[in-house]
């Protein structure tokens, strides 16, 4: 009976030893697993910290970029405001220039109209002066013609005057001579002259007297 109990006790001890060994082995395995898990978690924590650092750097870079973007946006906004002001000034200048161009065009049209009116007046004046010049030329031609005729008449009258003077001198000399005077008186008594008329007076003088008192010298044949 004691021997059987010893066997059972030995078996139980063996089982306990085996159980202890297995528990130890399981503990070692669990420990190793826990150590691996801790190492893995530590690695993941380091990786996470690295990622956080990278994210912090990225966030810092993004913040700097954002600040630069804000500054650039402010610069663009200021430039846009300046450009809008410049555009407004340019628009005002364009409006002023357009008004000045319209005023210049209106003044130019008025000047052109004045020039056209002046040209029309000058054309009318030139036509009037041309007609006057033509009339003056015609009058000069007529006057020249009359002067030429007067020159001819004067030459004829001068020639006739000389002839008349010569004849008068001859007659005076005859009347100054008693014998010639007596002969002339006998001739007048024997041949008494008829009625003295204007035509008779101018007969033989080559002068044509008109009813209005004007005369025309007849050129001798």
C-alpha positions in Angstrom: 0.0 0.0 0.0 2.8 2.4 0.8 4.5 1.3 -2.3 1.4 2.1 -4.3 1.2 5.5 -2.6 4.8 6.2 -3.4 4.2 5.4 -7.0 1.2 7.7 -7.0 3.1 10.3 -5.2 6.0 9.9 -7.7 3.6 10.1 -10.6 2.1 13.2 -9.1 5.5 14.7 -8.6 6.4 13.8 -12.2 3.1 15.4 -13.4 3.8 18.4 -11.3 7.4 18.6 -12.6 6.1 18.3 -16.1 3.4 20.8 -15.4 6.0 23.1 -13.9 8.3 22.6 -16.9 5.5 23.2 -19.3 4.4 26.3 -17.3 7.9 27.5 -17.3 8.2 26.9 -20.9 4.9 28.6 -21.5 6.0 31.5 -19.3 9.3 31.7 -21.2 7.4 31.6 -24.5 4.9 34.2 -23.2 7.9 36.3 -22.0 9.6 36.1 -25.3 6.4 36.9 -27.0 5.8 39.8 -24.6 9.4 41.0 -25.2 8.9 40.8 -28.9 5.6 42.6 -28.7 7.2 45.2 -26.4 10.1 45.6 -28.9 7.7 45.7 -31.8 5.6 48.3 -29.9 8.8 50.3 -29.1 9.7 50.2 -32.8 6.3 51.3 -33.7 6.4 54.0 -31.1 9.8 55.2 -32.5 8.3 55.0 -36.0 5.3 56.9 -34.8 7.5 59.5 -33.1 9.5 59.8 -36.3 6.3 60.2 -38.2 5.1 62.8 -35.7 8.4 64.6 -36.1 8.1 64.5 -39.8 4.5 65.7 -39.5 5.6 68.5 -37.2 8.3 69.5 -39.7 5.7 69.2 -42.5 3.3 71.2 -40.4 6.0 73.8 -39.8 6.8 73.9 -43.5 3.1 74.1 -44.3 2.7 76.9 -41.8 5.7 78.8 -43.3 4.2 78.2 -46.8 0.8 79.3 -45.5 2.4 82.5 -44.1 4.2 83.0 -47.3 1.0 82.4 -49.2 -0.9 84.8 -47.0 1.9 87.4 -47.5 1.8 86.8 -51.3 -2.0 87.0 -51.2 -1.7 90.3 -49.4 0.9 91.5 -51.9 -1.4 90.4 -54.8 -4.3 92.1 -53.0 -2.3 95.4 -52.8 -1.2 95.0 -56.4 -4.8 94.3 -57.4 -5.9 97.4 -55.5 -3.1 99.4 -57.2 -4.1 98.0 -60.6 -7.7 98.8 -60.0 -6.8 102.3 -59.0 -4.6 102.6 -62.1 -7.4 101.2 -64.3 -9.8 103.7 -62.8 -7.3 106.5 -63.5 -6.8 105.2 -67.0 -10.5 105.0 -67.5 -10.9 108.6 -66.4 -8.0 109.6 -68.7 -9.6 107.7 -71.6 -12.9 109.4 -70.9 -11.1 112.8 -70.9 -9.2 112.0 -74.0 -12.4 110.8 -75.7 -14.1 114.1 -74.8 -11.1 116.0 -76.0 -11.1 114.0 -79.3 -14.8 114.7 -79.7 -14.3 118.4 -79.0 -11.3 118.4 -81.5 -13.5 116.7 -84.1 -16.3 119.2 -83.6 -13.8 122.1 -83.8 -12.2 120.5 -86.9 -15.6 120.1 -88.5 -16.4 123.7 -87.7 -13.0 124.8 -89.2 -13.7 122.7 -92.3 -17.1 124.3 -92.6 -15.5 127.8 -92.2 -12.9 126.9 -94.8 -15.6 125.7 -97.2 -17.6 128.9 -96.6 -14.5 131.0 -97.1 -13.6 129.0 -100.2 -17.1 129.6 -101.5 -16.9 133.3 -100.8 -13.4 133.4 -102.4 -14.7 131.6 -105.4 -17.6 134.0 -105.7 -15.2 136.9 -105.3 -12.8 135.5 -107.9 -15.7 135.1 -110.3 -16.8 138.7 -109.6 -13.3 140.0 -110.1 -12.9 137.8 -113.2 -16.1 139.4 -114.6 -14.9 142.8 -113.6 -11.5 142.1 -115.2 -13.2 140.9 -118.3 -15.4 144.0 -118.4 -12.4 146.2 -117.7 -10.4 144.4 -120.5 -13.3 144.9 -122.9 -13.6 148.5 -121.8 -9.8 149.0 -122.3 -10.1 147.4 -125.7 -13.0 149.7 -126.6 -11.1 152.7 -125.1 -8.0 151.7 -127.1 -10.1 151.4 -130.2 -11.5 154.8 -129.5 -8.1 156.2 -128.8 -6.8 154.7 -132.1 -9.7 156.3 -133.9 -9.2 159.6 -132.1 -5.6 159.5 -133.1 -6.6 159.0 -136.7 -9.2 161.8 -136.4 -6.6 164.0 -134.7 -4.1 163.3 -137.5 -6.8 164.1 -140.1 -7.9 167.2 -138.3 -4.3 168.3 -137.8 -3.7 167.9 -141.5 -7.0 169.6 -142.4 -6.1 172.4 -139.9 -2.8 173.0 -141.7 -4.6 173.0 -145.0 -7.2 175.5 -143.7 -4.5 177.7 -142.2 -2.7 177.7 -145.4 -5.8 178.5 -147.3 -6.7 181.3 -144.8 -3.3 182.8 -145.2 -3.8 182.8 -148.9 -7.2 184.4 -148.5 -5.9 187.0 -146.1 -3.1 187.8 -148.5 -5.6 188.2 -151.2 -7.7 190.6 -149.1 -4.6 192.5 -148.2 -4.0 193.1 -151.9 -6.3 195.8 -153.3 -6.3 194.4 -156.8 -7.3 190.9 -155.6 -9.9 192.4 -153.3 -11.5 194.4 -156.2 -11.5 191.2 -158.3 -13.2 189.3 -155.5 -15.8 192.0 -155.0 -16.7 192.0 -158.7 -17.0 188.2 -158.5 -19.3 188.4 -155.5 -21.5 191.0 -157.2 -21.7 189.0 -160.4 -22.2 185.7 -158.7 -24.0 186.4 -155.3 -23.7 183.4 -153.0 -26.8 181.5 -151.8 -28.0 181.0 -148.3 -25.3 179.9 -145.9 -26.0 176.6 -144.2 -24.1 174.3 -141.8 -23.7 171.8 -144.5 -22.4 174.5 -146.7 -19.9 175.6 -144.1 -18.6 172.1 -143.6 -18.7 171.2 -147.3 -15.3 170.2 -148.5 -13.9 169.9 -145.0 -14.2 166.1 -144.9 -16.1 166.3 -141.7 -19.5 164.6 -141.0 -21.5 166.5 -138.4 -24.3 164.5 -136.7 -27.6 165.8 -135.2 -26.3 165.6 -131.6 -23.4 167.9 -132.4 -20.7 165.1 -132.7 -18.6 164.9 -135.8 -16.6 162.3 -137.6 -13.7 163.1 -139.8 -13.9 161.4 -143.2 -10.6 160.1 -144.3 -9.7 161.6 -147.7 -9.8 159.2 -150.6 
